[in-house]
């Protein structure tokens, strides 16, 4: 699920796959906190327990890309 990138350590590639329009405010804040600004956007974040926890809160909106 994560890839190795030299000295930077592990990174997660995340994709925003479903809109957060009809979701609770907490879910919207998690998606925004991850750094997503638009649908189908792919971002890289460090593979930390905090980021993993945020992704676990909104698995129906975000997916981990290989």
Gaussian input, Z-matrix of N, CA and C with variables (Angstrom, degrees):
# hf/3-21g

backbone

0 1
 N
 C     1     B1
 C     2     B2     1     A1
 N     3     B3     2     A2     1     D1
 C     4     B4     3     A3     2     D2
 C     5     B5     4     A4     3     D3
 N     6     B6     5     A5     4     D4
 C     7     B7     6     A6     5     D5
 C     8     B8     7     A7     6     D6
 N     9     B9     8     A8     7     D7
 C    10    B10     9     A9     8     D8
 C    11    B11    10    A10     9     D9
 N    12    B12    11    A11    10    D10
 C    13    B13    12    A12    11    D11
 C    14    B14    13    A13    12    D12
 N    15    B15    14    A14    13    D13
 C    16    B16    15    A15    14    D14
 C    17    B17    16    A16    15    D15
 N    18    B18    17    A17    16    D16
 C    19    B19    18    A18    17    D17
 C    20    B20    19    A19    18    D18
 N    21    B21    20    A20    19    D19
 C    22    B22    21    A21    20    D20
 C    23    B23    22    A22    21    D21
 N    24    B24    23    A23    22    D22
 C    25    B25    24    A24    23    D23
 C    26    B26    25    A25    24    D24
 N    27    B27    26    A26    25    D25
 C    28    B28    27    A27    26    D26
 C    29    B29    28    A28    27    D27
 N    30    B30    29    A29    28    D28
 C    31    B31    30    A30    29    D29
 C    32    B32    31    A31    30    D30
 N    33    B33    32    A32    31    D31
 C    34    B34    33    A33    32    D32
 C    35    B35    34    A34    33    D33
 N    36    B36    35    A35    34    D34
 C    37    B37    36    A36    35    D35
 C    38    B38    37    A37    36    D36
 N    39    B39    38    A38    37    D37
 C    40    B40    39    A39    38    D38
 C    41    B41    40    A40    39    D39
 N    42    B42    41    A41    40    D40
 C    43    B43    42    A42    41    D41
 C    44    B44    43    A43    42    D42
 N    45    B45    44    A44    43    D43
 C    46    B46    45    A45    44    D44
 C    47    B47    46    A46    45    D45
 N    48    B48    47    A47    46    D46
 C    49    B49    48    A48    47    D47
 C    50    B50    49    A49    48    D48
 N    51    B51    50    A50    49    D49
 C    52    B52    51    A51    50    D50
 C    53    B53    52    A52    51    D51
 N    54    B54    53    A53    52    D52
 C    55    B55    54    A54    53    D53
 C    56    B56    55    A55    54    D54
 N    57    B57    56    A56    55    D55
 C    58    B58    57    A57    56    D56
 C    59    B59    58    A58    57    D57
 N    60    B60    59    A59    58    D58
 C    61    B61    60    A60    59    D59
 C    62    B62    61    A61    60    D60
 N    63    B63    62    A62    61    D61
 C    64    B64    63    A63    62    D62
 C    65    B65    64    A64    63    D63
 N    66    B66    65    A65    64    D64
 C    67    B67    66    A66    65    D65
 C    68    B68    67    A67    66    D66
 N    69    B69    68    A68    67    D67
 C    70    B70    69    A69    68    D68
 C    71    B71    70    A70    69    D69
 N    72    B72    71    A71    70    D70
 C    73    B73    72    A72    71    D71
 C    74    B74    73    A73    72    D72
 N    75    B75    74    A74    73    D73
 C    76    B76    75    A75    74    D74
 C    77    B77    76    A76    75    D75
 N    78    B78    77    A77    76    D76
 C    79    B79    78    A78    77    D77
 C    80    B80    79    A79    78    D78
 N    81    B81    80    A80    79    D79
 C    82    B82    81    A81    80    D80
 C    83    B83    82    A82    81    D81
 N    84    B84    83    A83    82    D82
 C    85    B85    84    A84    83    D83
 C    86    B86    85    A85    84    D84
 N    87    B87    86    A86    85    D85
 C    88    B88    87    A87    86    D86
 C    89    B89    88    A88    87    D87
 N    90    B90    89    A89    88    D88
 C    91    B91    90    A90    89    D89
 C    92    B92    91    A91    90    D90
 N    93    B93    92    A92    91    D91
 C    94    B94    93    A93    92    D92
 C    95    B95    94    A94    93    D93
 N    96    B96    95    A95    94    D94
 C    97    B97    96    A96    95    D95
 C    98    B98    97    A97    96    D96
 N    99    B99    98    A98    97    D97
 C   100   B100    99    A99    98    D98
 C   101   B101   100   A100    99    D99
 N   102   B102   101   A101   100   D100
 C   103   B103   102   A102   101   D101
 C   104   B104   103   A103   102   D102
 N   105   B105   104   A104   103   D103
 C   106   B106   105   A105   104   D104
 C   107   B107   106   A106   105   D105
 N   108   B108   107   A107   106   D106
 C   109   B109   108   A108   107   D107
 C   110   B110   109   A109   108   D108
 N   111   B111   110   A110   109   D109
 C   112   B112   111   A111   110   D110
 C   113   B113   112   A112   111   D111
 N   114   B114   113   A113   112   D112
 C   115   B115   114   A114   113   D113
 C   116   B116   115   A115   114   D114
 N   117   B117   116   A116   115   D115
 C   118   B118   117   A117   116   D116
 C   119   B119   118   A118   117   D117
 N   120   B120   119   A119   118   D118
 C   121   B121   120   A120   119   D119
 C   122   B122   121   A121   120   D120
 N   123   B123   122   A122   121   D121
 C   124   B124   123   A123   122   D122
 C   125   B125   124   A124   123   D123
 N   126   B126   125   A125   124   D124
 C   127   B127   126   A126   125   D125
 C   128   B128   127   A127   126   D126
 N   129   B129   128   A128   127   D127
 C   130   B130   129   A129   128   D128
 C   131   B131   130   A130   129   D129
 N   132   B132   131   A131   130   D130
 C   133   B133   132   A132   131   D131
 C   134   B134   133   A133   132   D132
 N   135   B135   134   A134   133   D133
 C   136   B136   135   A135   134   D134
 C   137   B137   136   A136   135   D135
 N   138   B138   137   A137   136   D136
 C   139   B139   138   A138   137   D137
 C   140   B140   139   A139   138   D138
 N   141   B141   140   A140   139   D139
 C   142   B142   141   A141   140   D140
 C   143   B143   142   A142   141   D141
 N   144   B144   143   A143   142   D142
 C   145   B145   144   A144   143   D143
 C   146   B146   145   A145   144   D144
 N   147   B147   146   A146   145   D145
 C   148   B148   147   A147   146   D146
 C   149   B149   148   A148   147   D147
 N   150   B150   149   A149   148   D148
 C   151   B151   150   A150   149   D149
 C   152   B152   151   A151   150   D150
 N   153   B153   152   A152   151   D151
 C   154   B154   153   A153   152   D152
 C   155   B155   154   A154   153   D153
 N   156   B156   155   A155   154   D154
 C   157   B157   156   A156   155   D155
 C   158   B158   157   A157   156   D156
 N   159   B159   158   A158   157   D157
 C   160   B160   159   A159   158   D158
 C   161   B161   160   A160   159   D159
 N   162   B162   161   A161   160   D160
 C   163   B163   162   A162   161   D161
 C   164   B164   163   A163   162   D162
 N   165   B165   164   A164   163   D163
 C   166   B166   165   A165   164   D164
 C   167   B167   166   A166   165   D165
 N   168   B168   167   A167   166   D166
 C   169   B169   168   A168   167   D167
 C   170   B170   169   A169   168   D168
 N   171   B171   170   A170   169   D169
 C   172   B172   171   A171   170   D170
 C   173   B173   172   A172   171   D171
 N   174   B174   173   A173   172   D172
 C   175   B175   174   A174   173   D173
 C   176   B176   175   A175   174   D174
 N   177   B177   176   A176   175   D175
 C   178   B178   177   A177   176   D176
 C   179   B179   178   A178   177   D177
 N   180   B180   179   A179   178   D178
 C   181   B181   180   A180   179   D179
 C   182   B182   181   A181   180   D180
 N   183   B183   182   A182   181   D181
 C   184   B184   183   A183   182   D182
 C   185   B185   184   A184   183   D183
 N   186   B186   185   A185   184   D184
 C   187   B187   186   A186   185   D185
 C   188   B188   187   A187   186   D186
 N   189   B189   188   A188   187   D187
 C   190   B190   189   A189   188   D188
 C   191   B191   190   A190   189   D189
 N   192   B192   191   A191   190   D190
 C   193   B193   192   A192   191   D191
 C   194   B194   193   A193   192   D192
 N   195   B195   194   A194   193   D193
 C   196   B196   195   A195   194   D194
 C   197   B197   196   A196   195   D195

   B1=1.4426
   B2=1.5181
   B3=1.2934
   B4=1.4569
   B5=1.5196
   B6=1.3134
   B7=1.4526
   B8=1.5247
   B9=1.3127
   B10=1.4561
   B11=1.5275
   B12=1.3312
   B13=1.4548
   B14=1.5269
   B15=1.3028
   B16=1.4545
   B17=1.5145
   B18=1.3345
   B19=1.4594
   B20=1.5275
   B21=1.3059
   B22=1.4612
   B23=1.5219
   B24=1.3175
   B25=1.4581
   B26=1.5093
   B27=1.3107
   B28=1.4607
   B29=1.5254
   B30=1.3184
   B31=1.4693
   B32=1.5230
   B33=1.3208
   B34=1.4628
   B35=1.5184
   B36=1.3095
   B37=1.4629
   B38=1.5243
   B39=1.3223
   B40=1.4587
   B41=1.5213
   B42=1.3324
   B43=1.4595
   B44=1.5262
   B45=1.3219
   B46=1.4669
   B47=1.5259
   B48=1.3549
   B49=1.4574
   B50=1.5254
   B51=1.3291
   B52=1.4566
   B53=1.5222
   B54=1.2983
   B55=1.4550
   B56=1.5268
   B57=1.3165
   B58=1.4644
   B59=1.5304
   B60=1.3172
   B61=1.4663
   B62=1.5309
   B63=1.3206
   B64=1.4645
   B65=1.5290
   B66=1.3255
   B67=1.4550
   B68=1.5268
   B69=1.3202
   B70=1.4628
   B71=1.5336
   B72=1.3136
   B73=1.4593
   B74=1.5276
   B75=1.3212
   B76=1.4687
   B77=1.5276
   B78=1.3245
   B79=1.4603
   B80=1.5287
   B81=1.3282
   B82=1.4574
   B83=1.5236
   B84=1.3257
   B85=1.4655
   B86=1.5169
   B87=1.3272
   B88=1.4639
   B89=1.5259
   B90=1.3325
   B91=1.4654
   B92=1.5252
   B93=1.2971
   B94=1.4675
   B95=1.5346
   B96=1.3247
   B97=1.4567
   B98=1.5173
   B99=1.3179
   B100=1.4644
   B101=1.5233
   B102=1.3294
   B103=1.4573
   B104=1.5090
   B105=1.3198
   B106=1.4610
   B107=1.5228
   B108=1.3362
   B109=1.4576
   B110=1.5215
   B111=1.3503
   B112=1.4653
   B113=1.5327
   B114=1.2962
   B115=1.4569
   B116=1.5303
   B117=1.3198
   B118=1.4718
   B119=1.5205
   B120=1.3195
   B121=1.4626
   B122=1.5236
   B123=1.3281
   B124=1.4558
   B125=1.5201
   B126=1.3318
   B127=1.4605
   B128=1.5201
   B129=1.3112
   B130=1.4637
   B131=1.5156
   B132=1.3088
   B133=1.4586
   B134=1.5188
   B135=1.3260
   B136=1.4719
   B137=1.5260
   B138=1.3124
   B139=1.4679
   B140=1.5244
   B141=1.3283
   B142=1.4641
   B143=1.5263
   B144=1.3341
   B145=1.4678
   B146=1.5312
   B147=1.3223
   B148=1.4668
   B149=1.5286
   B150=1.3244
   B151=1.4722
   B152=1.5217
   B153=1.3315
   B154=1.4745
   B155=1.5259
   B156=1.3282
   B157=1.4602
   B158=1.5150
   B159=1.3349
   B160=1.4652
   B161=1.5296
   B162=1.3273
   B163=1.4670
   B164=1.5315
   B165=1.3226
   B166=1.4653
   B167=1.5321
   B168=1.3266
   B169=1.4649
   B170=1.5231
   B171=1.3441
   B172=1.4656
   B173=1.5317
   B174=1.3415
   B175=1.4662
   B176=1.5271
   B177=1.3256
   B178=1.4593
   B179=1.5275
   B180=1.3320
   B181=1.4629
   B182=1.5253
   B183=1.3343
   B184=1.4607
   B185=1.5302
   B186=1.3321
   B187=1.4552
   B188=1.5265
   B189=1.3200
   B190=1.4557
   B191=1.5189
   B192=1.3323
   B193=1.4611
   B194=1.5230
   B195=1.3175
   B196=1.4777
   B197=1.5024
   A1=112.12
   A2=117.44
   A3=120.69
   A4=109.28
   A5=115.79
   A6=118.72
   A7=110.02
   A8=115.63
   A9=122.07
   A10=108.85
   A11=118.06
   A12=120.86
   A13=110.09
   A14=116.79
   A15=122.18
   A16=114.44
   A17=116.78
   A18=122.58
   A19=112.38
   A20=117.39
   A21=120.45
   A22=112.44
   A23=117.89
   A24=120.83
   A25=112.08
   A26=115.69
   A27=121.73
   A28=111.37
   A29=115.08
   A30=122.07
   A31=108.80
   A32=115.62
   A33=122.34
   A34=108.47
   A35=116.29
   A36=120.59
   A37=106.61
   A38=116.35
   A39=122.41
   A40=109.64
   A41=115.50
   A42=121.18
   A43=108.96
   A44=115.20
   A45=123.28
   A46=106.92
   A47=117.83
   A48=120.89
   A49=115.33
   A50=117.65
   A51=118.95
   A52=110.01
   A53=116.65
   A54=122.24
   A55=112.04
   A56=115.66
   A57=122.04
   A58=111.38
   A59=118.02
   A60=121.33
   A61=112.24
   A62=118.26
   A63=121.06
   A64=112.06
   A65=117.41
   A66=121.02
   A67=110.00
   A68=117.50
   A69=119.91
   A70=111.90
   A71=116.66
   A72=122.50
   A73=111.94
   A74=117.57
   A75=120.64
   A76=111.30
   A77=117.45
   A78=120.99
   A79=110.28
   A80=116.82
   A81=120.79
   A82=110.67
   A83=116.03
   A84=120.42
   A85=111.93
   A86=117.44
   A87=120.67
   A88=109.99
   A89=117.31
   A90=121.23
   A91=109.62
   A92=117.37
   A93=121.57
   A94=110.65
   A95=116.37
   A96=121.43
   A97=112.96
   A98=116.40
   A99=120.18
   A100=111.30
   A101=116.82
   A102=120.83
   A103=114.86
   A104=117.71
   A105=120.27
   A106=110.24
   A107=115.34
   A108=120.24
   A109=112.30
   A110=117.55
   A111=119.42
   A112=110.21
   A113=115.40
   A114=122.70
   A115=110.78
   A116=116.18
   A117=124.95
   A118=113.79
   A119=116.87
   A120=121.02
   A121=109.28
   A122=117.13
   A123=122.62
   A124=107.93
   A125=116.35
   A126=121.25
   A127=109.66
   A128=116.60
   A129=122.03
   A130=108.63
   A131=115.41
   A132=122.14
   A133=108.31
   A134=118.03
   A135=119.63
   A136=110.48
   A137=115.87
   A138=121.10
   A139=109.04
   A140=115.26
   A141=121.44
   A142=109.15
   A143=117.06
   A144=119.32
   A145=112.88
   A146=117.54
   A147=120.56
   A148=111.32
   A149=116.22
   A150=120.58
   A151=110.00
   A152=117.12
   A153=120.73
   A154=110.63
   A155=116.98
   A156=121.25
   A157=112.37
   A158=116.25
   A159=120.24
   A160=110.33
   A161=116.50
   A162=120.37
   A163=110.11
   A164=117.21
   A165=121.09
   A166=112.00
   A167=117.90
   A168=121.35
   A169=112.57
   A170=116.76
   A171=120.05
   A172=111.37
   A173=118.93
   A174=120.13
   A175=112.65
   A176=117.57
   A177=121.23
   A178=112.06
   A179=117.75
   A180=121.64
   A181=113.36
   A182=116.00
   A183=121.62
   A184=108.73
   A185=116.33
   A186=119.04
   A187=109.99
   A188=115.76
   A189=121.58
   A190=107.92
   A191=116.27
   A192=122.93
   A193=108.38
   A194=116.24
   A195=120.50
   A196=110.34
   D1=-27.00
   D2=179.10
   D3=-117.44
   D4=157.30
   D5=178.79
   D6=-119.82
   D7=152.87
   D8=-179.46
   D9=-87.22
   D10=132.33
   D11=179.66
   D12=-131.51
   D13=69.45
   D14=173.11
   D15=58.83
   D16=-131.16
   D17=-175.30
   D18=-74.24
   D19=-17.33
   D20=-177.42
   D21=-75.13
   D22=-16.23
   D23=-179.03
   D24=86.08
   D25=-154.43
   D26=-176.51
   D27=-79.36
   D28=141.94
   D29=175.74
   D30=-128.70
   D31=147.57
   D32=173.59
   D33=-108.70
   D34=132.37
   D35=171.90
   D36=-99.07
   D37=119.57
   D38=-176.51
   D39=-115.82
   D40=143.60
   D41=178.10
   D42=-124.83
   D43=133.16
   D44=178.14
   D45=-86.53
   D46=106.72
   D47=-169.55
   D48=-107.00
   D49=-17.18
   D50=-177.89
   D51=-141.23
   D52=140.09
   D53=-175.82
   D54=-64.27
   D55=146.87
   D56=179.62
   D57=-99.62
   D58=16.89
   D59=-175.15
   D60=-58.79
   D61=-49.82
   D62=-174.63
   D63=-98.73
   D64=28.89
   D65=-179.20
   D66=-106.16
   D67=164.21
   D68=177.21
   D69=-61.96
   D70=157.17
   D71=-178.03
   D72=-58.01
   D73=-37.03
   D74=179.02
   D75=-60.64
   D76=-39.03
   D77=179.03
   D78=-66.98
   D79=-40.59
   D80=178.65
   D81=-61.88
   D82=-40.07
   D83=-179.94
   D84=-68.47
   D85=-35.27
   D86=177.62
   D87=-66.15
   D88=-44.85
   D89=179.61
   D90=-61.63
   D91=-43.69
   D92=179.02
   D93=-66.73
   D94=-38.45
   D95=179.22
   D96=-65.58
   D97=-29.82
   D98=175.83
   D99=-71.18
   D100=-21.23
   D101=177.34
   D102=108.23
   D103=9.88
   D104=179.57
   D105=-78.69
   D106=138.64
   D107=177.00
   D108=-121.99
   D109=-19.57
   D110=179.91
   D111=-150.40
   D112=160.29
   D113=-177.90
   D114=-66.18
   D115=148.12
   D116=-179.25
   D117=65.20
   D118=15.10
   D119=177.65
   D120=-78.09
   D121=140.29
   D122=176.50
   D123=-113.88
   D124=127.97
   D125=-179.55
   D126=-129.44
   D127=161.87
   D128=175.01
   D129=-114.89
   D130=133.34
   D131=177.63
   D132=-132.38
   D133=154.30
   D134=176.83
   D135=-65.01
   D136=146.60
   D137=-178.84
   D138=-84.54
   D139=83.24
   D140=179.85
   D141=-117.20
   D142=161.21
   D143=177.21
   D144=-59.61
   D145=-32.42
   D146=179.61
   D147=-65.42
   D148=-46.12
   D149=179.19
   D150=-66.49
   D151=-42.52
   D152=177.51
   D153=-58.99
   D154=-39.90
   D155=178.83
   D156=-65.40
   D157=-39.37
   D158=178.18
   D159=-64.85
   D160=-42.39
   D161=178.70
   D162=-65.03
   D163=-36.65
   D164=179.83
   D165=-66.50
   D166=-24.32
   D167=178.76
   D168=-75.58
   D169=-26.43
   D170=-177.25
   D171=-131.23
   D172=54.04
   D173=-177.76
   D174=-66.96
   D175=-20.64
   D176=179.80
   D177=-80.42
   D178=-11.56
   D179=-179.05
   D180=-109.86
   D181=-25.43
   D182=-173.25
   D183=-127.83
   D184=143.89
   D185=174.42
   D186=-130.16
   D187=152.97
   D188=176.88
   D189=-89.71
   D190=126.22
   D191=-177.06
   D192=-99.83
   D193=141.08
   D194=176.64
   D195=-75.54

